[in-house]
Amino acid sequence: MITTVFICPICSLPLTTDGRRCFCGSGHSFDMASEGYVNLLRPGEARAKIPGDNKKMVAARRSFFEGGYYEVLRDRLIKLAAAELPEGAQLTVDVGCGEGYYTGALADALAQKGCRTVGFDASKFAVKAAAKRYKNVSFAAALCGAMPFAEASADLITNVFAPLDLNELMRIAKDGAPFIYAVPTPRHLFELKEVLYEKPYLNKRENSEYDGFDFIRREECSTVIRLRSGEDISNLFAMTPYYWRTPREAAERLYKLNELTVEIGFDFLIYRRRER
């Protein structure tokens, strides 16, 4: 039996695994999927309409990332994480990891510093895809509002466009642990919105103050990418929230395009957990 980094979502005891299931001391058991991830969604959560990427969105996201369009943003995250990682850090948690594009890169970089990286997401489709590809990372299906980690267990936390549950972040972060929160810059995907909407809007600057964390700094990373196929344009659209709330006729305008130049940008907000 091997002790995992996860805790039981029912009683919060540590989970151990035999490679097929995860167990806690109270007798709760959770199956390991053949792909290697564990489903830690509680019974009520598993039956509910869980927010997160569906199968089509996961496939679109994976295909788009493989085009290399977001490499500059991914590489900046890796550089920041490596610079902020505390001495002797053992665990990095990637919140809302999706299909693992950022998580896998974090794991490769931070392993050189002796730190393990794990990821979780509400979408079982996403963690299934992540676990199949990134074998050096432990993945779980879980909600941001019920993170499957012990109190004060995370040395570093990252979040790229995932839901933010401040109480859970404060709970799992060690005192002094850095938290890197990636949010869209005001002009992120603005040219895409120009095609979709009569009155495209800028994204709002994210609030930089959160209880329990000291704000350290904001770092912007932006560039312009040129999409050269209708497939890439459709995939980018499918991995955005606009996909669900755009009228059909507007989406059809986008689907007719075979080329699109668009600005992409992340604001990396860097925090540190205050002492308890």
Steps between C-alpha positions, in 0.01 A plus 500: 500500500622848410396821672368757252498880524121496501256489791162334521226740382262355758702489824825682406729214604805427281448265206720204420490299179566148377505624140138410436319685778564769759404435864481701819515380860122527532444250222395736222619378162545668162578326173808587299414540131699294252660825382644551849289774659273466804143629508454688827169664414258421780179309416280811481762686298546212258127494420470877469568701187867562570651813348803441285603403151297239315658244268486729194657792685780283635581372151494855361728625777750218450509552124544876534779473756683255277524780243738681736295820511511534880861395553613851590236517775579150626872572508448821699295306757777241531763770545296674770423175681866397505603843629234512773531138618611497865818324600429135582151511347341158458154560351359726228124492440360604162138604557256431215772328299285418197667262256838561663680731256637723775513228767727271299743783427499606866572142606801472267649830612439474874610137526851630441461685831370190679137615500207282398211647297140379514187621324125476538196609302122472518491349151559126489553533124783745567682301769462184293682669212759645738573170673539314171768739379686622810605188687727690739205687655228378738154620393161497670147599407387745768339840545684825573264537796611166645871468429623149590807608695584528868514832680828689445635237260573702183835677460387669176158539337429591138169585336460577128150634427339256746230585759636663813396369842684718747411298811640182350813676379564637849439157650743298288778761465792487740591824673708699255403282203489688168177501300523580127164595350483542120212713372431653157641840412249763384568430131527122523317361191357844415518439123303177547229699678501755217380225269241367743348815645373831368649677801809306614614575854827504687549257788495660843823514695482238773488616862846454649407484870385180671459420869768274639753586229744785452512634145859501375482618140328476163688383190343533156587267215342564160565435133321483167431166332386427147260210457530358150212253483131485574567204728736699722252788516217264594714328762593832661134600507398165654739545793356840598190592702371685191430160343197455727350848485551609139197506266513243221518758221801667665678167539433425133689817403800371688476151350524647149845642569818319398739748656492721809761717670425540869668634813539264793612602847516386861534711811693292751397614848749381760406466867642353818298331775497701821596327822207349686 
